[in-house]
Amino acid sequence: MEHISESNTTAIEKLRTGQDEQASAVSTLKPAAKGNRWLILLSLASLYLFWGMTYLGMRIGMNGFPPFLLIGIRFLVAGSILYAVLRVRGAPAPKRSEWIGAGIIGILLLVGGNGGVIYSEQWVATGVAAVGIAAVPLWTALFSGLWGLWPTRKEWLGLSIGFVGVILLNLGHGLWGNPEGAIALLIAPLCWALGAAWSRHISLPAGLMSSAVEMLVAGGVLIVLSLALREHVPNLKNTESLLALVFLIVFGSLVAFSAFGYLLRTVRPALATSYAYVNPLVAIGLGVLLVGEQLTLVEGLAVMIILSGVALVSLGRQRA
């Protein structure tokens, strides 16, 4: 009986020790989890604001640069800066498979997606271009389902409501006034959504290195595309275009695109792509404030509906 009692005592002590270790681990993880939530909110805010401003930034940039050369320089410079900083800080060089994976995603997101947007902006207004990209969350939800990650009921409801708002927002705008621009706006969200969904199931470099490689590859492809299409020589004397390019490099790429890569690795695709509902609001708001465009009653109603859809998507999200 004495031997059994000693064994029980030892077991109880081990159990208490394990419970203490678990409690310590939980208390250690709580601040990190809270930090992640704040980082998610900051990342979403940067996407909502900065990417909403890039539509006007690209339009101003095209006053001195041809479209593909403009964003080719943007991504090549931003990718080079981010890659160099990460390597200096000790980040390992990507493997061959990671270069290939990041290259595929970069071409889909930045050449097909962003390239389609800026190509269409040669004919359509910035707000219309932003509205066209608002279909990204719907296509992303569809493509994510190919890998078994279907949206939740709340996300489906939020996506549906948001799409209704996008339709209302599109009323009164001649999206098909120029077929070439309209087709580009149809292709762009498909490419971006496929890249966003596929990025969770392909070999990519760790952390921000993924964003750096994606921008490097896409920037190189866009420069080659610009040369192949024989785009005109840029006007380097246009100060506004140069400032717009700097904004696109720093805030549109280094800050916002890196935040987007973080969100793709952290939250469900429906939340990571919810910026597509907010960016049209920012683009139209800038048009009203800076260009003198008028916001109609229908557009105001659409703004409220879109924000409601974003709220439902946020409530229905689940951490990946």
N, C-alpha and C positions, 0 to 999 in steps of 0.2 A: 504493500500500500504506500509506503514511503517513496518507493521508486516512481510509482505512478503519479504521486503528488508533485514530485520534482519535475517530471516531464510536463505535467500540466502547467506548472508555474513557468517553466521555460517557454512553453508555447504561448502563454498569455503575454509574457514579456516581449516575445518576437512580434506578436500581433499588435501590441501597443506601439512598438517601435515602428512597424510598418505603417500604422495609422498616422503617427507623428510625421513620418517622411512624406506620406501622401498629402497631409494637410499643408506641410511646408511647400510641397511642389505646387499645390493649388494656389496658395497665397503668392507664390512667385509668378505664376502664369497670369493671374488676374490683371496686373498692370500692363503686361504685354498685350493681352486681349483688348484692353481698353485703348492702348496705343494704336492697335490695328484698326479699331473702329474710327478713331480720329483720322488716321491716314487714309482710310477709305473715303471719308467725308471730304477731306482735302483734295483727294484725287478726283472725285466726282465734281467738285466745285471748279477745279482747273479745266476739266473737260467741258463743263457747261459754259464757262465764261470764255476761255481762250480759243477753243475750237469754234465757238459761235462768232468770235471776232475774226477768225482766219478767212472767212468768206469775203469780208470786206478787204482784209489784208491782201488776199490773192488778186482781187479786182484792182486795187491800187498798184500792186506790184506789176501787173500786166501793162501798166502805162509805160513802163520802161523795159520790161522783159517779155519774151514770148512765153507761153504757158508752161510747156514741159521743161524748158531751160530754167525757169524760175523755181519750180519745185524740185527739179533735179539738183540745183545748187543748194537749195534749202536742206534737203535730206542728206546730201553728201557731206556738207559742212557740219551739220548737227551730228550725224553719225560718227564722223571722224573725231569731233571733240569729245563725245561721250565715250567712244572706244578708247581714246588715248587716256582720258581721266581714269577709267576703270582699270586699264592695264598698269598705270602708274601706282594705283592703290592696291595692286596685287591680284587682281582678278585673272583667272587662268584664260589662256587663249582658247577660243571655241574649237571643238573637234570638227572634222570634216562633215560628219553627219549633221552637226548643229549648224554649220554654215549653210548646208543644203536646205535644212528645215526652215531656218530663219529667212533664207533667200526666197523660198516659196511663199512664206507668209508676207514678207515685205513686198513682193511683187503684187500679191493679191490686194493687200491693204493700201499700199501707197502708189503703185503704178495704176492698177485697175480702179481702185476706189478713189484716192485723192486725185489721180490723173484724170479720171472721168469727170470729177467735179470741176476742176479748173478748166478743162476743155469746154465744158458746157457754159461756163461763165463768160465765154466770148460772145454769147448771144443772149443768155437769160440773166435776170437780175440775181443779186446775191441771196435775197430772201427766198426766191424760187428754187435756187440751187440747194439751199439748206432744207427746204420743204421736201425736195426730191430724195434727199438722203435720210429723211425721217422714217423710211421703210426699213432701215437696217435692223432694228430689233425684231421685226417680224420674220425677216429672212434668217436672221441669226438663230431664232428659236426653232425654225424649221430645220436648218442645217445641223443644229445641236442635237435634234431628235435622231439624226442618222447615227449618232454615237450613244443613243439611249438616254440623253439628258433633255427630256421634254419639260416645258414650263409647268409650273404649278397652276392651280386653278386661279389664284389671285393674279399671277403673272399673265395668264391668258386674258383675263378680264382687263387688266391694265393695258396690255398690248392692243386689245380690240378698241378700248376707249381712246387710246392715243392715236390709233389709226383713223378713227372717226374725226378727231380733231385735225389731223393732217389733211384729210379731205376737205374739211371746211376752210382750213387755212389756204388751200390751193384754189378755192373758188375765187373767180375774178382775176386770176393770173393766167396768161396765155402760155402754159407750159409747153404746148405743142405748136406754138407760133413758129418755132424753128425745129424741124424734125431731127436735125443732127444733134442739137443740144439736148433734146428730149431723150433720144436713144442713149446718149452718153450718161444721162441721169438715171436711166433704167439699168444700165450695166454697172455703174459705180456702186450702188448699194449691194448688188448681188456679189460682186468681188469682195467688198469689205466684210460682208456678213460671213461669207465662206471662209475668209481668212481668220476672222475672229473665232469662229466655231472650231476650225481645224487646228488653231494654235494650241488648243488644250490636249491634242492627241498626236503631236508630232515632236520630234527631237529638236529642242531649242536650247541655246545657252542659258545659263542661270541668271536670274535677276535682270538688271538693266542691260546686261551684255546682249540680251536678246533684242532689245529695242535698238541698240547701237548697230548690230549686224543687219537687222532689217532695213534700217535707214541707209546704211552703206550700200547694200546690194541694190535697193530700189533707186537710190540716187544715181548710181552708175548706169542702171538700165534706162532711167529717164534722160540722162545726158546723151546716151547713145541714140535714144529715140528722137531727141531734139535734133541731133546731127543728121539722122536718117531722113527726117522730114524737112531738113534745110530751113529750120526756123531762122527768123531774122536776127541780126546782131543786136544785143541789148544796148539801150541808151543809158550809159553809166552817169550821165549828167543829171538824170532825173532823181532829185533828192528824195522825194516822197516814195518812189519805188524802192530805193535803197533802204530807207527806214522800214518800209513794209517787209522787205526781205529779212532784215535783222529781227523784226518782231516774229516772223514766221519761224526763223531758226531757233530763237531763244524760247519763246513761249508756246508757239504752235507745235514744235518738235521736241526740244530738249525737256520741257516741262510737261506738256500735255500728253505727248505720245508715250513718254516714259510712264506717266500716271495710268494711261490706258493699258499698257502692258502689265502693270501691277494689278489692275482690276481684273484683267482676264485670268490671272493666276490666282485670284483671291475670292472673287464673288461669282455668282451665276451670270451667264452671258446676257440674260435679259436686263440685269442691272448695269452691267458693264457697258452696254450699248444704249442705255436710256438717255445718254447725251443727245442722241439723234432727235429726241422730242423737244429738248430745250434749246439746242443750237438755232433752230429757226426763229425762236422768240428773240434771241440775242441779235441775230442777223437783221430781223425786221426792226427791232428796236433801234439798232444803229442806223438803219436806213431812215427811220423817222427823225432821229436826233441830228444826224450829220448830213443827210442828203435831202431832207424835207419830205420824205414819203409820208403818206397818210395811212393811219390804221383804221380800217373800217369796223363797223359793228360786228360783222361776221368774223373778222380776224380776231377781234377782242374776245368773242365767244370761244373761238378755237383755242386761244391761249389758255383759257380756264380749263377747257376739256383736256388739252394736252398735259397740263400740270397735274390734273387729277389722275390721268393714266400713269404718269411717272411716279406719283405717290403710291399707287396700287402695286406697281412693279417693285418699288422699294420695300413695301410691306410683305410682298410675297417671296422675297429673295431668300436664299439659303446659302450659307458659306460653303464654298467648294471643299 
